[in-house]
Amino acid sequence: MQTGQLLKCKNFQNCRKNSCKLAILMIAFSYKYQKVEGIIVLFQHIDGFLSHLRVEKSASNLTLLGYKTDLSQFFNFLSLKYSLPKEEITNDLFNHRTVREYLTDMQEKGLSRATMARKLAALRSFVKFLCRENIIAGNPIAAVATPKQDKKLPKFLYSPEIDLLMAAPDLLTASGKRDKAILETLYAAGLRVSELVGLDVDDLDFKEYFIKVRGKGRRERIVPLGSMASEALTIYLDKGRSKLGKRDTITSAVFLNRFGNRLSARSVRTILNKYVEDIALNQKISPHTLRHSFATHLLNGGADLRSVQELLGHVKLSTTQIYTHLTREKIKNTFDENHPRR
C-alpha cells in the first residue's frame, strides 16, 4: 500500500492515537525506501547494469565484456577477502576502504596505473547505475581518487618503417592479399582493430574513396581512404577474398579467416606480429600503433587537431591532444636546426 493510499484508509482516519498514526507512517516510509536503506546483494545487479549500457549507452560487445570482467574481478577480490561467495557480497562491504585495498592489491600485482584507473572507472559507473535505480542510497566510493596516470606517449612508426611493413605480405597468395589490405587500411584510415574487423563490403565506397566506420558506442563516421589502401582492398576483394574459406560461405564481412568467417581482432594482432618479425622491426607494436602513426603523421604534415579528432572518432579533443606532444618534438628539432640564435 502506498503512503497516499494509507492516508485515505478508513482504519487510519479512525485511529485516535497519534502514536499509532506515526507508527503506520513510519512503516509506510520504511517500505517505500527499504531498497536503499537495507542490506543489498550487489552481484545480482551486474546483468541489469550491462543491459543499461547496451540499451541506453549503445555499448559494444567488447565494452560490455570489459565491464563484466572488471566488476567480476572486484567481486572476486571481496570474495577472497571476506571468505564469502561473490553472489553474497552486500553493499556494506562495497566502500571506499575496500576499493582502496583493491587498488593496492592491483598495484602490488604490477598492474599499470592506466589499468587500475579503468577498473576504478568501471566500479564508478556501476555505482552510478545503482544510485540511479535507488538500489543504494549514496556513492560509497566518492572519496576514492583516481590513480595518477603515467605520462606515456603513444608509440608510432616512422615512414620508412611503414613502407617496410606494407611491403612484407606475399601478394601471390590469397592471405597475403588480405594482409596487405588489412595493413594499408589500418594505417590509411587510422582505424581501431575492432572497427577494421567490423567492416562490411557495403561500407566501402571506392568511387568516392570513403569508408563507413562504426566506432565506440556504435557511432558511425565517414573516413577518407587513400589510393594505396583502395588499391590493396580492390585486389583483395577481386582476387583474394573468394579463395578464403568455403565457397558456399556467405558473409558480408570484408576480412575473412581461412574458414571463410569474419576475421577476429586477435587474428589481426597475430598477422601483424608475423610481419613485424619478418622485417626484423626491433620493437613491439600492435594494430593500435598504426592508428597512432596515422595521427602523428597527419599532425606532422600540418593537419589541424580538430580534423584529426574527427578522423579518429574521438569524442573529446583532449584525447587527441596527446599526439601534439609528439609533434612538439619535431618543432623543437626544427628550431634547433634552423634558428640562428638557438
MARFI-642151 format. One record per residue (C-alpha): y, z, x; residue in one letter; chain. Coordinates in Angstrom, 2 decimals. Last residue first. Layout:
// residues N
v,w,u,res,chain
Y,Z,X,A,A
...
//
This chain:
// residues 342
v,w,u,res,chain
28.61,-30.80,69.14,R,A
32.02,-32.04,70.26,R,A
31.35,-35.79,70.41,P,A
29.19,-35.73,67.25,H,A
26.31,-38.22,67.44,N,A
23.02,-36.64,68.47,E,A
23.74,-33.08,67.40,D,A
25.17,-34.21,64.06,F,A
22.19,-36.47,63.35,T,A
19.84,-33.61,64.25,N,A
21.70,-31.28,61.86,K,A
21.54,-33.84,59.05,I,A
17.80,-34.28,59.64,K,A
17.28,-30.53,59.50,E,A
19.32,-30.38,56.30,R,A
16.89,-32.90,54.76,T,A
14.02,-30.43,54.93,L,A
16.04,-27.60,53.42,H,A
17.11,-30.00,50.66,T,A
13.45,-30.21,49.60,Y,A
13.58,-26.66,48.25,I,A
16.26,-27.86,45.83,Q,A
13.65,-29.47,43.55,T,A
12.52,-26.20,42.01,T,A
16.16,-25.09,41.68,S,A
16.81,-28.16,39.52,L,A
14.64,-26.66,36.81,K,A
12.32,-28.63,34.51,V,A
10.81,-30.59,37.39,H,A
9.29,-33.93,36.37,G,A
9.16,-35.26,39.93,L,A
11.13,-38.39,39.04,L,A
13.69,-36.41,37.04,E,A
14.24,-33.91,39.85,Q,A
14.53,-36.75,42.37,V,A
17.29,-38.26,40.25,S,A
19.09,-34.94,40.04,R,A
18.92,-34.41,43.81,L,A
20.61,-37.67,44.71,D,A
18.74,-40.32,46.69,A,A
20.12,-40.96,50.19,G,A
17.08,-42.10,52.16,G,A
16.41,-38.57,53.40,N,A
16.33,-37.49,49.76,L,A
13.79,-40.17,48.87,L,A
11.69,-39.44,51.97,H,A
11.54,-35.73,51.12,T,A
10.57,-36.30,47.50,A,A
7.74,-38.75,48.25,F,A
6.53,-36.65,51.20,S,A
6.27,-33.58,48.96,H,A
4.24,-35.63,46.46,R,A
2.05,-36.88,49.31,L,A
1.55,-33.28,50.41,T,A
0.50,-32.47,46.83,H,A
-2.66,-34.56,47.39,P,A
-3.56,-32.02,50.09,S,A
-2.95,-31.78,53.83,I,A
-4.44,-30.01,56.82,K,A
-3.01,-31.25,60.08,Q,A
-4.12,-33.26,63.08,N,A
-4.43,-36.63,61.40,L,A
-7.52,-38.07,63.02,A,A
-7.35,-41.32,61.02,I,A
-10.87,-40.85,59.63,D,A
-10.40,-37.10,59.09,E,A
-7.33,-37.63,56.93,V,A
-9.29,-40.40,55.19,Y,A
-12.12,-38.07,54.19,K,A
-9.75,-35.27,53.21,N,A
-8.00,-37.61,50.76,L,A
-11.26,-38.54,49.05,I,A
-12.31,-34.88,48.76,T,A
-8.93,-33.98,47.25,R,A
-9.28,-36.82,44.76,V,A
-12.77,-35.59,43.87,S,A
-11.39,-32.12,43.12,R,A
-8.83,-33.61,40.75,A,A
-11.63,-35.26,38.80,S,A
-12.26,-39.00,38.35,L,A
-12.81,-40.15,34.78,R,A
-16.35,-41.36,34.28,N,A
-18.01,-44.54,35.53,G,A
-20.79,-42.72,37.35,F,A
-19.34,-43.59,40.77,R,A
-16.03,-41.96,39.79,N,A
-13.32,-43.67,37.80,L,A
-9.53,-43.93,38.12,F,A
-7.64,-45.64,35.32,V,A
-9.19,-43.71,32.44,A,A
-9.52,-45.56,29.14,S,A
-13.29,-45.24,29.11,T,A
-16.21,-47.40,28.00,I,A
-19.41,-47.16,30.05,T,A
-21.70,-50.13,29.33,D,A
-21.39,-51.48,32.86,R,A
-22.46,-48.20,34.42,K,A
-20.42,-46.67,37.19,G,A
-17.87,-48.34,39.44,L,A
-18.02,-52.13,39.64,K,A
-15.59,-52.62,36.74,S,A
-12.91,-50.65,38.62,R,A
-12.99,-52.73,41.79,G,A
-11.90,-56.34,41.34,K,A
-9.23,-56.59,38.68,D,A
-8.32,-52.91,38.22,L,A
-8.47,-52.20,41.97,Y,A
-6.52,-55.30,42.96,I,A
-3.86,-54.59,40.31,T,A
-3.57,-50.94,41.37,L,A
-3.07,-51.87,45.03,A,A
-0.45,-54.48,44.10,E,A
1.41,-52.06,41.87,S,A
1.35,-49.42,44.61,A,A
2.82,-51.89,47.09,M,A
5.42,-53.19,44.62,S,A
6.78,-49.75,43.79,G,A
6.13,-47.91,40.55,L,A
9.04,-46.43,38.63,P,A
8.29,-43.20,36.71,V,A
8.54,-42.68,32.95,I,A
8.18,-39.09,31.77,R,A
5.99,-37.30,29.29,E,A
5.88,-33.54,28.79,R,A
2.36,-32.30,28.12,R,A
3.47,-28.79,29.17,G,A
3.16,-29.96,32.76,K,A
3.15,-33.71,33.23,G,A
2.01,-36.73,31.24,R,A
3.05,-39.82,33.18,V,A
3.96,-43.27,31.87,K,A
4.00,-45.87,34.64,I,A
6.69,-48.39,35.46,F,A
6.83,-51.71,37.32,Y,A
8.41,-53.59,34.39,E,A
5.66,-56.20,34.08,K,A
3.05,-53.96,35.68,F,A
3.32,-51.38,32.90,D,A
0.55,-48.81,33.40,L,A
0.04,-46.04,30.82,D,A
-2.31,-48.26,28.81,D,A
-4.90,-48.00,31.60,V,A
-4.97,-44.22,31.24,D,A
-3.62,-41.75,33.79,L,A
-4.95,-38.18,33.65,G,A
-6.40,-38.35,37.17,V,A
-2.91,-39.01,38.54,L,A
-1.14,-36.39,36.45,E,A
-3.60,-33.70,37.55,S,A
-3.05,-34.78,41.19,V,A
0.69,-34.27,40.78,R,A
2.51,-37.56,41.05,L,A
5.21,-38.60,43.51,G,A
5.29,-42.14,42.13,A,A
4.84,-44.17,45.34,A,A
2.93,-41.44,47.20,Y,A
0.29,-40.60,44.61,L,A
0.12,-44.23,43.51,T,A
-0.47,-45.59,47.01,E,A
-3.16,-43.02,47.76,L,A
-5.02,-43.60,44.49,I,A
-4.77,-47.40,44.70,A,A
-6.21,-47.34,48.24,K,A
-9.00,-45.04,47.02,D,A
-9.89,-47.41,44.18,R,A
-10.02,-50.45,46.45,K,A
-12.16,-48.44,48.88,G,A
-14.48,-47.37,46.06,S,A
-15.00,-51.01,45.08,A,A
-15.74,-52.02,48.68,T,A
-14.16,-54.70,50.88,L,A
-10.82,-52.87,50.73,L,A
-12.02,-50.22,53.20,D,A
-9.54,-47.33,52.89,P,A
-7.53,-46.29,56.01,A,A
-4.41,-48.49,55.79,A,A
-2.59,-46.15,53.40,M,A
-3.22,-43.18,55.68,L,A
-1.90,-44.93,58.77,L,A
1.25,-46.03,56.92,D,A
1.85,-42.51,55.62,I,A
1.55,-41.18,59.17,E,A
4.12,-43.74,60.37,P,A
6.46,-42.65,57.52,S,A
6.32,-38.94,58.34,Y,A
4.08,-36.70,56.30,L,A
5.21,-33.64,54.35,F,A
4.56,-29.93,54.26,K,A
6.64,-27.85,51.88,P,A
8.95,-25.26,53.46,L,A
7.76,-21.70,53.23,K,A
10.33,-18.99,52.56,K,A
7.88,-16.18,51.89,D,A
8.44,-14.73,48.43,Q,A
9.43,-11.16,47.75,K,A
6.82,-9.60,45.50,P,A
8.03,-9.47,41.86,T,A
9.22,-6.03,40.87,A,A
7.32,-3.78,38.44,V,A
9.66,-1.72,36.25,A,A
9.07,-3.85,33.14,A,A
5.32,-3.20,33.38,I,A
4.75,-1.22,30.17,P,A
6.86,-3.59,28.01,N,A
7.15,-1.97,24.61,G,A
5.41,-1.15,21.35,A,A
2.06,-2.87,21.80,I,A
0.28,-5.19,19.35,I,A
3.56,-5.99,17.62,N,A
2.84,-9.75,17.99,E,A
5.95,-10.24,20.10,R,A
5.04,-7.22,22.22,C,A
1.54,-8.54,22.92,L,A
2.92,-12.00,23.74,F,A
5.45,-10.57,26.19,K,A
2.67,-8.50,27.76,V,A
0.56,-11.63,28.30,F,A
3.51,-13.46,29.84,S,A
4.12,-10.53,32.15,R,A
0.47,-10.44,33.22,L,A
0.54,-14.15,34.01,A,A
3.76,-13.71,36.01,A,A
2.04,-10.96,38.02,L,A
-0.78,-13.37,38.86,K,A
1.74,-15.99,39.99,R,A
3.67,-13.48,42.10,A,A
0.48,-12.35,43.82,M,A
-0.45,-15.94,44.57,T,A
3.01,-16.63,46.03,A,A
2.82,-13.43,48.04,R,A
-0.36,-14.68,49.67,S,A
-3.68,-12.92,49.18,L,A
-4.95,-11.01,52.22,G,A
-7.34,-8.62,50.49,K,A
-4.99,-5.73,51.28,E,A
-2.22,-7.60,49.48,Q,A
-4.41,-8.09,46.42,M,A
-5.21,-4.36,46.29,D,A
-1.53,-3.50,46.66,T,A
-0.67,-5.80,43.75,L,A
-3.39,-4.14,41.65,Y,A
-2.04,-0.70,42.55,E,A
1.38,-1.88,41.39,R,A
-0.20,-3.05,38.13,V,A
-1.95,0.31,37.69,T,A
1.33,2.20,38.15,R,A
3.44,-0.11,35.96,H,A
1.08,0.30,33.01,N,A
-2.11,-1.05,31.47,F,A
-4.39,2.01,31.28,L,A
-2.71,3.30,28.10,D,A
-3.18,-0.18,26.59,N,A
-6.96,0.12,26.48,T,A
-9.76,-1.28,28.64,I,A
-12.97,-1.33,26.58,E,A
-13.80,-5.04,26.95,E,A
-13.30,-4.61,30.69,K,A
-16.35,-2.36,30.73,P,A
-15.27,1.01,32.13,L,A
-15.68,2.59,35.53,S,A
-11.93,3.37,35.71,Y,A
-11.09,1.49,38.91,K,A
-13.87,-1.06,38.59,L,A
-12.87,-2.00,35.04,S,A
-9.18,-1.97,35.95,L,A
-9.81,-4.55,38.70,F,A
-12.00,-6.63,36.36,N,A
-9.15,-6.51,33.83,F,A
-6.81,-7.91,36.47,F,A
-9.31,-10.63,37.41,Q,A
-9.76,-11.59,33.77,S,A
-5.98,-11.98,33.35,L,A
-5.67,-14.28,36.36,D,A
-8.70,-16.37,35.35,T,A
-7.51,-16.81,31.76,K,A
-4.03,-17.74,32.91,Y,A
-5.38,-20.33,35.37,G,A
-7.80,-21.77,32.82,L,A
-4.95,-22.16,30.34,L,A
-2.87,-23.98,32.96,T,A
-5.74,-26.36,33.73,L,A
-6.31,-27.01,30.02,N,A
-2.64,-27.93,29.66,S,A
-0.10,-25.68,27.96,A,A
1.63,-27.11,24.90,S,A
3.79,-23.95,24.71,K,A
3.31,-23.24,21.00,E,A
-0.24,-24.46,20.43,V,A
-1.95,-24.04,23.80,R,A
0.04,-21.02,24.96,L,A
-0.46,-19.24,21.63,H,A
-4.18,-20.08,21.70,S,A
-4.34,-18.53,25.18,L,A
-2.69,-15.35,23.88,F,A
-5.09,-15.17,20.94,G,A
-8.03,-15.54,23.32,D,A
-6.64,-12.78,25.54,I,A
-6.31,-10.35,22.61,H,A
-9.85,-8.97,22.89,Q,A
-9.10,-7.70,26.39,F,A
-6.39,-5.37,25.08,L,A
-8.20,-2.57,23.25,V,A
-5.35,-0.73,21.57,I,A
-4.75,3.00,21.39,I,A
-2.26,3.75,18.65,G,A
1.51,3.40,18.17,E,A
1.92,-0.38,18.10,V,A
-0.84,-1.28,15.64,K,A
-0.31,2.01,13.72,Q,A
3.16,0.89,12.71,Y,A
2.75,0.28,8.98,K,A
0.13,2.98,8.57,Y,A
2.30,5.51,10.43,S,A
5.19,4.78,8.09,F,A
3.05,5.06,4.98,A,A
1.59,8.37,6.16,I,A
5.08,9.63,6.99,M,A
6.32,8.62,3.54,L,A
3.44,10.49,1.91,I,A
4.18,13.61,3.93,A,A
7.87,13.45,3.08,L,A
7.14,13.11,-0.62,K,A
4.75,16.02,-0.46,C,A
7.34,18.13,1.36,S,A
9.93,17.17,-1.26,N,A
7.80,18.83,-3.90,K,A
8.20,17.60,-7.47,R,A
5.83,14.57,-7.31,C,A
6.39,12.52,-10.45,N,A
8.00,9.63,-8.54,Q,A
5.12,9.55,-6.05,F,A
2.47,9.59,-8.76,N,A
4.29,6.80,-10.60,K,A
4.43,4.53,-7.50,C,A
7.82,2.90,-7.00,K,A
8.32,4.47,-3.57,L,A
4.77,3.53,-2.61,L,A
5.35,-0.14,-3.43,Q,A
8.29,-0.21,-1.04,G,A
6.27,1.53,1.67,T,A
3.41,-0.98,1.45,Q,A
0.00,0.00,0.00,M,A
//
